[in-house]
Amino acid sequence: MRRVGIERVGFVTLTFAERVVEYKDAYKRFHNIYGSTLKPAGLEFITVPERQESGRFHFHLAAAFPGDIRTGFDFAACERAHAAKRDGHRDEFRRHEAIYCRSANRYLRQFWALLRSDKVTRHGFGRCETLPILSNAAALARYVGAYVTSAGRARLVSDKGMRSVRYSLSERPATSRWSWAFGHGQQWRRGCKILTLILEVHYDDYPNKFGKRWAWRLREFISILGQHYEQALWFASQIPEWADYRSRQLYLCRVCAELSGVKEWLLPEVDFEPEPADENDPF
């Protein structure tokens, strides 16, 4: 929101006129209008697919528009319309809906017309609503989070493989690196932890200390330490404070030999220094 401004951010709800209950069919139709309508219109968005109580799919988008969709919009009339709809007062809903629709600026009206065009309706979409955001980024986060939560609760076994959230952004200000909490991911992290304790080299310094291919070169050490984590942790605690780096290298070899039971290939001295740079190395 800081990048585009609140006046360009809005919520879009895309529903199907037909009964679409298979997520692959729903996504196929969504991709069709993305290519024919949303992308050419210049939208960036985060989208959440959700099942209604009837099992039919619809899509919620938190979107950034190329132009201002907020100026002049009557939020009070919009809120009264939604309240009337929740209470089942159809005539009251239509009256307030007409008020906030008349308050929409030209750019928002153009997008409404675009969603009513044949480019969208020919793929089975019905009522599609687009509204500007009322307050701030926190409200936007709550909006997306609430639909992710409700969509997760409504998932069926047949929805296996369906993504909870999809993105179409020209810029992503942050990324998230992750790994499995258990299994091989946990074993690798534990092995790296013991390696750090024994050699006194911080994990972030591994590339500088051991070279860009450190994970490949030290994989056997890390694997053994991770597999025998509790024993390796005890061995690491026995290192005296006065031990220098060379002593720690040799101690690491002996610890891994003891844990693996294969003494011959680990006991010889190991070169832990980075490999010399190769001008022909593509990495």
C-alpha positions in Angstrom: 0.0 0.0 0.0 2.9 2.3 0.7 4.1 1.8 -2.9 0.8 2.5 -4.7 -1.2 4.6 -2.2 -4.5 3.9 -0.5 -6.5 5.5 -3.3 -5.5 2.8 -5.7 -6.2 -0.2 -3.5 -9.5 -2.1 -3.5 -11.3 -5.4 -2.8 -12.6 -7.5 -5.7 -15.0 -10.4 -5.3 -15.5 -12.7 -8.3 -18.4 -15.2 -8.2 -19.6 -17.7 -10.7 -23.1 -17.6 -12.3 -22.7 -21.4 -12.8 -22.2 -24.1 -10.2 -18.4 -24.5 -10.2 -17.3 -26.9 -7.4 -14.0 -28.3 -8.8 -11.0 -26.1 -7.9 -9.3 -27.0 -11.2 -12.3 -25.8 -13.2 -12.5 -22.6 -11.1 -8.8 -21.8 -11.5 -9.0 -22.5 -15.3 -11.8 -19.9 -15.6 -9.9 -17.5 -13.3 -6.8 -17.8 -15.4 -8.8 -17.1 -18.5 -10.1 -13.8 -17.2 -6.7 -13.0 -15.7 -5.2 -13.2 -19.2 -8.0 -11.5 -21.0 -9.1 -8.9 -18.5 -7.2 -8.4 -15.2 -3.6 -8.4 -16.6 -4.4 -6.0 -19.5 -6.2 -3.7 -17.1 -2.9 -3.4 -15.1 -4.1 -5.0 -11.8 -1.7 -6.4 -9.2 -3.4 -8.6 -6.7 -3.3 -11.2 -4.0 -6.2 -13.7 -4.5 -7.8 -16.3 -2.2 -10.1 -19.0 -3.5 -13.0 -19.8 -1.2 -15.9 -22.3 -1.1 -19.3 -21.1 -0.2 -21.5 -23.1 2.0 -23.1 -24.6 -1.1 -19.6 -25.8 -2.2 -19.4 -23.3 -5.1 -16.1 -21.4 -5.6 -15.6 -17.7 -5.6 -12.4 -15.6 -5.5 -11.4 -12.7 -3.2 -8.8 -10.3 -4.5 -6.9 -7.5 -2.7 -5.9 -5.5 -5.7 -3.8 -2.5 -6.6 -5.3 -0.6 -9.6 -3.4 1.6 -12.1 -5.7 4.5 -11.2 -7.6 6.1 -8.3 -10.8 4.2 -7.4 -11.4 5.8 -4.0 -12.0 9.5 -4.5 -15.6 10.5 -4.1 -16.8 7.1 -3.0 -19.7 7.1 -0.4 -18.4 4.6 2.2 -21.3 5.3 4.6 -23.9 4.3 2.0 -21.9 1.2 1.2 -21.8 0.2 4.8 -25.6 0.7 5.2 -26.2 -1.3 2.1 -24.1 -4.3 3.4 -25.9 -4.0 6.8 -29.3 -4.2 5.0 -28.2 -7.1 3.0 -27.1 -9.0 6.1 -30.4 -8.3 7.7 -32.3 -9.5 4.7 -33.8 -6.0 3.8 -33.6 -6.2 0.1 -35.3 -2.9 -0.8 -33.1 -1.0 1.7 -30.0 -2.7 0.3 -30.9 -1.7 -3.3 -31.6 1.9 -2.3 -28.2 2.4 -0.5 -26.4 0.4 -3.3 -27.7 2.9 -5.8 -26.4 5.8 -3.7 -22.8 4.4 -3.4 -22.8 3.3 -7.1 -23.6 6.9 -8.1 -20.8 8.2 -5.9 -18.1 6.1 -7.7 -15.6 8.0 -9.8 -15.0 7.4 -13.5 -12.2 5.0 -13.2 -14.1 2.7 -10.8 -17.1 2.8 -13.0 -15.0 1.8 -16.0 -13.7 -1.3 -14.1 -17.2 -2.2 -13.1 -18.2 -2.1 -16.7 -15.2 -4.2 -17.6 -16.3 -7.0 -15.2 -19.7 -7.0 -16.8 -18.3 -7.4 -20.3 -18.3 -10.5 -22.4 -14.6 -11.0 -21.6 -15.6 -12.1 -18.1 -19.2 -13.4 -18.4 -18.3 -15.9 -21.2 -16.2 -17.8 -18.6 -19.2 -18.3 -16.4 -18.7 -15.5 -13.9 -21.7 -13.8 -12.5 -21.9 -11.0 -9.9 -18.5 -9.3 -9.5 -18.0 -6.6 -6.9 -15.2 -4.1 -6.6 -14.9 -1.6 -3.7 -12.1 0.7 -2.6 -10.5 0.1 0.7 -11.8 2.2 3.6 -8.9 2.5 6.1 -5.4 1.2 6.0 -2.9 -1.7 5.4 -4.0 -3.4 8.7 -7.5 -3.6 7.4 -6.2 -5.1 4.1 -4.2 -7.7 6.1 -7.3 -8.6 8.2 -9.3 -9.0 5.0 -6.9 -11.4 3.3 -6.2 -13.3 6.6 -9.9 -13.8 7.4 -10.6 -15.3 4.0 -7.5 -17.5 4.1 -8.7 -18.8 7.5 -12.3 -19.4 6.3 -11.1 -21.0 3.0 -8.9 -23.3 4.9 -11.8 -24.5 7.1 -13.9 -25.2 4.0 -11.3 -27.2 2.1 -12.3 -30.7 0.9 -10.2 -33.8 0.3 -10.6 -33.1 -3.4 -8.9 -29.7 -2.9 -5.5 -31.3 -2.3 -2.9 -29.4 -4.3 -4.9 -26.1 -4.3 -3.0 -23.1 -3.2 -4.5 -21.1 -0.4 -3.1 -17.8 -1.7 -1.8 -16.7 -5.2 0.0 -13.5 -6.2 0.2 -11.4 -9.2 2.6 -8.6 -8.2 5.1 -6.5 -10.2 7.2 -6.1 -7.0 7.6 -8.3 -3.9 9.1 -6.3 -1.0 9.9 -9.4 1.0 10.5 -13.1 0.6 10.2 -15.9 3.2 12.7 -18.8 3.3 11.4 -21.9 5.0 12.2 -25.6 5.5 10.4 -28.6 6.9 10.0 -28.6 10.6 10.9 -32.3 11.0 12.5 -35.0 9.0 15.6 -34.2 6.9 15.2 -30.5 7.3 15.4 -30.8 11.1 18.3 -33.2 10.9 20.2 -30.7 8.6 19.6 -27.8 10.9 20.8 -29.8 13.9 23.9 -30.9 12.1 24.7 -27.3 11.3 24.1 -26.2 14.9 26.7 -28.8 16.2 29.1 -27.9 13.5 28.9 -24.3 14.6 29.5 -25.3 18.3 32.5 -27.4 17.5 34.3 -25.1 15.0 33.0 -21.8 16.5 32.0 -20.5 13.0 28.7 -18.8 12.8 26.2 -20.2 10.2 26.1 -16.9 8.3 29.9 -17.1 7.9 29.9 -20.6 6.3 30.2 -19.3 2.7 33.1 -17.1 3.5 34.9 -19.7 5.7 34.2 -22.9 3.7 33.4 -21.6 0.2 30.2 -21.2 -1.8 29.8 -25.0 -2.0 30.1 -25.5 1.7 26.9 -27.5 1.9 28.2 -30.0 -0.5 31.7 -30.2 0.9 30.5 -30.6 4.5 27.4 -32.6 3.8 28.7 -35.9 5.4 29.8 -34.1 8.6 26.5 -32.3 8.9 24.5 -35.4 8.2 26.3 -37.5 10.8 26.0 -34.7 13.5 22.3 -34.3 12.7 21.6 -38.0 12.9 23.3 -38.4 16.2 22.3 -35.0 17.6 22.1 -35.8 21.3 25.5 -37.6 21.4 27.1 -34.9 19.1 25.8 -32.2 21.5 27.5 -33.9 24.4 30.8 -34.1 22.4 30.6 -30.4 21.5 30.2 -29.5 25.2 33.5 -31.2 26.0 35.7 -28.9 24.0 37.9 -26.8 26.3 37.9 -23.0 25.9 41.6 -22.9 24.9 41.1 -25.2 21.8 42.2 -23.4 18.6 40.6 -23.8 15.2 43.0 -26.5 14.0 42.3 -28.6 17.1 38.6 -28.2 16.6 38.9 -29.4 13.0 40.7 -32.6 14.1 38.2 -33.0 17.0 35.3 -32.8 14.5 36.8 -35.6 12.4 37.2 -37.8 15.5 33.6 -37.1 16.7 32.2 -38.0 13.3 34.3 -41.1 13.1 33.1 -42.2 16.6 29.4 -41.5 15.7 29.5 -43.2 12.3 31.6 -46.1 13.2 33.6 -45.7 10.0 37.0 -44.5 11.2 39.1 -44.9 8.1 37.7 -42.2 5.9 37.1 -39.5 8.5 40.3 -39.7 10.5 42.7 -38.3 7.9 43.1 -34.5 8.0 40.4 -32.6 6.1 40.9 -29.3 4.4 38.2 -26.9 5.7 39.5 -23.9 3.8 37.6 -22.5 0.8 38.5 -24.0 -2.6 40.5 -21.6 -4.8 38.4 -19.5 -7.2 38.1 -21.0 -10.8 37.6 -18.4 -13.5 35.7 -21.0 -15.6 33.4 -22.0 -12.7 29.9 -20.9 -13.6 28.9 -20.8 -9.9 
